[in-house]
Amino acid sequence: MTKAKIRKVGNSLGTILPAELLRTHQIEEGDEVLITVDADGIRLTPYDPDFEDSLAAAKTGMRKYKNALKELAK
């Protein structure tokens, strides 16, 4: 667990991520991260465009085969 302080950055708020955390997760300056909010709080994960493309393809397939998937789920 890492503690960080929220600071004013221009008209927004932000935080500085510790170098060790960035190194561990192979995040570098200019990289994009995904921000997700769930019941436990806020989560940052490295952005992977290949995963996003795969997810979009899966959603398309699920829509196309919705009835078949419902039957298989029974």
C-alpha distances in whole Angstrom, upper triangle without the diagonal:
4,7,10,13,16,19,23,24,27,28,24,21,18,15,15,12,12,14,12,10,13,15,13,14,17,17,20,22,24,22,21,18,19,17,18,17,17,18,14,13,13,12,13,15,17,21,23,27,28,26,27,31,31,29,32,35,33,34,37,38,37,39,42,42,41,43,43,40,40,43,41,38,41
4,7,10,13,16,19,20,24,25,22,18,15,12,11,9,8,11,10,8,12,14,13,13,16,16,18,19,21,20,20,17,18,17,18,18,19,19,15,14,13,13,13,15,17,20,23,27,28,27,27,31,31,30,33,35,34,35,38,39,38,40,43,43,42,45,45,41,42,45,43,41,44
4,7,10,13,17,18,22,23,19,16,13,10,10,9,9,13,13,11,14,16,16,16,19,18,20,20,22,21,21,18,19,17,18,18,19,19,16,14,13,14,14,17,19,22,25,28,31,29,29,33,33,32,34,37,36,36,39,41,40,41,44,45,44,47,47,43,44,47,45,43,45
4,7,9,13,14,18,19,16,12,10,7,7,7,8,12,13,11,13,16,17,17,19,17,18,18,20,19,19,17,18,16,18,18,19,20,17,15,13,14,14,17,18,21,25,27,30,28,28,32,33,31,33,37,36,36,39,41,40,41,44,45,44,47,47,44,45,48,46,44,47
4,6,10,12,16,17,14,10,8,6,8,10,11,15,16,15,16,19,20,20,22,19,20,19,21,21,21,19,20,17,19,19,21,21,19,16,15,16,16,19,21,23,27,29,32,31,30,34,35,33,35,38,38,37,40,42,41,42,46,47,45,49,49,46,46,50,48,46,49
4,7,9,13,13,10,6,5,5,8,11,13,17,18,17,17,21,22,21,22,20,20,19,20,20,19,18,18,16,18,17,20,21,19,15,14,15,15,18,20,22,26,28,31,30,29,32,34,32,33,37,37,36,39,41,40,41,44,45,44,47,48,45,45,49,47,45,48
4,6,10,11,9,5,5,6,9,12,14,17,20,18,19,22,23,23,24,21,20,19,20,20,20,19,20,18,20,20,23,24,22,19,17,18,17,21,22,23,27,29,32,31,30,34,36,34,35,38,39,38,40,43,42,43,46,47,46,49,50,47,48,51,50,48,51
4,6,7,6,4,6,8,11,15,17,20,23,21,21,24,26,25,26,22,22,19,20,21,20,20,21,19,21,21,24,26,24,21,18,20,19,22,23,24,28,29,33,32,31,34,36,34,35,39,39,38,40,43,42,43,46,47,46,50,51,48,48,52,51,49,52
4,6,5,5,6,9,10,14,17,19,22,21,20,23,25,24,24,20,19,16,17,18,18,18,19,18,21,21,25,27,25,22,19,20,18,21,22,22,26,27,31,30,29,32,34,33,33,37,37,36,39,42,41,41,44,46,45,49,50,47,48,51,50,48,52
4,6,8,9,12,14,17,20,22,25,24,23,26,28,27,27,23,22,18,18,20,19,20,21,20,23,23,27,29,28,24,22,23,21,24,24,24,28,28,32,32,30,33,35,34,34,38,39,37,39,42,42,42,45,47,46,50,51,48,49,53,52,50,53
4,7,10,13,16,19,22,25,28,26,25,28,30,28,28,25,24,21,20,22,20,20,21,19,22,22,25,27,27,23,21,22,21,24,25,25,28,29,32,32,30,33,35,33,33,37,38,36,38,41,41,40,43,46,44,48,49,47,47,51,51,49,52
4,7,10,13,16,20,22,25,23,22,25,27,25,25,22,21,19,18,19,18,17,18,16,18,18,22,24,23,19,17,19,18,21,21,22,25,26,30,29,27,30,32,30,31,34,35,33,36,39,38,38,41,43,42,45,47,44,44,48,47,45,48
4,7,11,13,17,19,22,20,19,23,24,23,24,20,20,18,18,19,17,16,17,15,17,17,20,22,21,17,15,16,16,19,20,21,25,26,29,28,27,30,32,30,31,35,35,34,36,39,38,38,41,43,42,45,46,43,44,48,47,44,47
4,7,10,13,16,18,16,16,19,21,19,20,17,17,15,15,16,15,14,15,13,16,16,19,21,20,16,13,14,13,16,17,18,22,24,27,26,25,28,30,29,30,33,33,32,35,38,37,38,41,42,41,45,45,42,43,47,46,43,46
4,6,10,13,15,13,13,17,18,17,18,15,15,14,15,15,15,14,15,13,16,17,20,21,19,16,13,14,12,15,16,18,22,24,27,26,26,29,31,29,31,34,34,33,36,38,38,39,42,43,42,45,46,43,44,47,46,44,47
4,6,9,12,11,10,14,15,15,16,13,13,12,14,14,15,14,16,15,18,19,22,24,21,18,15,15,13,15,16,18,21,24,27,26,26,29,31,30,31,35,35,35,37,39,39,40,43,44,43,47,47,44,45,49,47,45,48
4,6,9,7,7,10,12,11,12,10,11,11,13,13,13,12,14,14,17,18,20,22,20,17,14,13,11,13,13,16,19,22,25,24,24,27,29,28,30,33,33,33,36,37,37,39,41,42,42,45,45,42,43,46,45,42,46
4,6,5,6,9,10,11,12,11,12,12,15,15,16,15,18,17,20,21,23,25,22,19,17,16,14,15,15,18,21,24,27,26,27,30,31,30,32,35,35,35,38,40,40,41,44,45,44,48,47,44,46,49,46,44,48
4,5,5,6,9,10,10,9,9,11,14,14,16,15,18,19,22,23,25,27,24,22,20,18,15,16,15,18,21,24,26,25,26,29,30,30,32,35,35,36,39,40,40,42,44,45,45,48,48,45,46,49,47,45,49
4,5,5,6,9,10,10,11,13,17,16,17,16,19,20,22,23,25,27,23,22,20,17,15,15,15,19,21,24,26,25,27,30,30,30,33,35,35,36,38,40,39,42,44,44,44,48,47,44,45,48,46,44,47
4,5,5,6,8,8,11,13,15,14,15,13,16,16,18,20,21,23,20,18,16,14,11,12,12,16,18,21,23,22,23,27,27,27,29,32,31,32,35,36,36,38,41,41,41,44,44,40,42,45,42,40,44
4,6,5,6,5,7,9,12,10,12,11,14,15,18,20,22,24,22,20,17,14,11,11,10,13,16,19,21,20,22,24,25,25,28,30,30,31,34,35,35,37,39,40,40,43,43,40,42,44,42,41,44
4,5,5,6,8,11,14,12,15,14,17,19,21,23,25,27,24,23,20,17,14,13,12,15,17,20,21,21,23,26,26,27,29,31,31,33,35,36,37,39,41,41,42,45,44,41,43,46,43,42,45
4,6,8,11,14,16,14,16,14,17,18,20,22,23,25,22,21,19,16,13,12,11,15,16,20,21,20,22,25,25,25,28,30,30,31,34,35,35,37,39,40,40,43,42,39,41,43,41,39,42
4,6,9,12,14,11,12,11,13,15,17,19,21,23,20,19,17,13,11,9,8,11,13,16,17,17,19,21,22,22,24,26,26,28,30,31,31,34,36,36,36,40,39,36,38,40,38,36,40
4,6,10,12,9,12,11,14,16,19,22,23,26,24,22,19,16,13,11,8,11,12,15,17,17,19,21,22,22,25,26,27,28,31,32,32,35,36,37,37,41,40,37,39,42,39,38,42
4,7,9,6,8,8,12,14,17,20,22,25,23,21,18,15,11,9,7,9,11,14,16,16,18,20,21,22,24,26,27,28,30,32,32,34,36,37,37,41,40,37,39,42,40,39,42
4,6,6,9,10,14,16,19,22,25,28,26,24,20,17,14,13,10,12,14,16,18,19,20,22,24,24,26,28,29,30,32,34,34,36,38,39,40,43,43,40,42,45,43,42,45
4,6,9,11,15,16,20,23,26,29,27,24,21,18,15,14,12,13,15,17,20,21,21,23,25,26,27,29,31,31,33,35,36,37,39,41,41,45,45,42,44,47,45,44,47
4,6,10,13,15,19,22,25,29,27,24,21,18,15,14,12,11,14,15,18,19,18,21,23,23,24,27,28,29,30,33,34,35,37,38,39,42,42,40,42,45,43,42,46
4,7,10,13,16,20,23,26,25,22,18,16,12,11,8,8,10,11,14,15,15,18,20,20,21,24,25,26,27,30,30,32,34,35,35,39,39,36,39,42,40,39,42
4,7,10,13,17,20,23,22,19,16,13,10,9,7,5,9,10,13,13,13,16,18,17,18,21,22,23,25,27,27,29,31,32,32,36,36,34,36,39,37,36,40
4,6,10,13,16,19,18,16,12,10,6,5,5,5,8,11,14,13,12,16,17,16,18,21,21,21,24,26,26,27,30,31,31,35,35,32,34,37,35,34,37
4,6,10,13,16,16,14,10,8,6,5,6,5,9,11,13,12,11,14,16,14,16,19,19,19,21,23,23,24,27,28,28,31,32,29,30,34,32,30,34
4,7,10,14,13,10,7,6,5,7,9,9,12,14,17,15,14,17,18,16,18,21,21,20,23,25,24,25,28,30,29,32,33,30,31,34,33,31,34
4,7,10,10,8,6,5,7,8,11,11,14,16,18,15,14,18,18,15,17,20,20,18,22,24,22,23,27,28,26,30,30,27,28,31,30,28,31
4,7,8,6,5,6,9,11,15,15,18,19,21,19,17,21,21,18,20,23,22,20,24,26,24,25,28,29,27,30,31,28,28,32,31,28,31
4,5,5,7,8,11,13,17,17,20,21,23,20,19,22,22,19,21,24,22,21,24,26,23,24,28,28,26,29,30,26,26,30,29,26,28
4,6,9,10,14,16,20,21,23,25,26,23,22,26,25,22,24,27,25,23,27,28,26,27,30,30,28,30,31,28,27,31,30,27,29
4,7,9,13,15,19,20,23,25,26,23,23,27,26,23,25,28,26,25,29,30,28,29,33,33,30,33,34,30,30,33,32,29,31
4,7,10,13,17,18,21,24,25,22,22,26,26,23,25,28,26,25,29,30,28,30,33,33,31,34,35,32,32,35,34,31,33
4,7,10,14,15,18,20,23,20,19,23,23,21,23,26,25,24,27,29,28,29,32,33,31,34,35,31,32,35,34,31,34
4,7,10,12,15,18,20,17,17,21,21,19,21,24,23,22,26,27,26,28,31,31,30,33,34,30,31,34,33,30,33
4,7,9,12,15,17,15,15,19,20,18,20,23,23,23,26,27,27,28,31,32,31,34,35,31,33,36,34,32,35
4,6,9,12,14,12,13,16,17,15,18,21,20,21,24,25,25,27,29,30,29,33,33,29,31,34,32,30,34
4,6,10,12,11,12,15,16,15,18,20,20,21,24,25,25,27,29,30,30,34,34,30,33,35,33,32,36
4,6,9,8,8,12,13,13,15,17,18,18,21,23,23,25,27,28,28,32,32,29,31,34,32,31,35
4,5,5,7,9,10,11,13,15,16,17,19,20,21,23,25,26,27,30,30,27,30,32,30,29,33
4,5,5,6,9,10,11,12,14,15,17,19,20,21,23,24,25,29,29,26,29,32,30,30,33
4,5,5,6,9,10,11,12,14,16,17,18,20,21,23,24,27,27,24,27,30,28,28,31
4,5,5,6,9,10,10,12,14,15,16,18,20,21,22,25,24,22,25,27,25,25,28
4,5,5,6,9,10,11,12,14,15,17,18,20,20,24,24,22,24,27,25,25,29
4,5,5,6,9,10,11,12,14,16,17,18,20,23,23,21,24,26,25,25,29
4,5,5,6,9,10,11,12,14,15,16,18,21,20,18,21,24,22,22,26
4,5,5,6,9,10,10,12,14,15,16,19,19,17,19,22,20,20,24
4,5,5,6,9,10,11,12,14,15,19,19,17,20,22,21,21,25
4,5,5,6,9,10,11,12,14,17,17,15,18,21,20,20,24
4,5,5,6,9,10,10,11,15,14,12,15,18,16,16,20
4,5,5,6,9,10,10,14,14,12,14,17,17,17,20
4,5,5,6,9,10,13,14,13,15,18,18,18,21
4,5,5,6,8,11,11,10,13,15,14,15,19
4,5,5,5,9,9,7,10,13,12,13,16
4,6,5,9,10,9,11,14,14,15,18
4,6,8,9,10,12,14,14,16,18
4,6,5,6,9,10,11,12,15
4,6,5,6,9,10,11,13
4,5,5,6,9,10,11
4,5,5,6,9,10
4,5,5,6,9
4,5,5,7
4,5,5
4,5
4
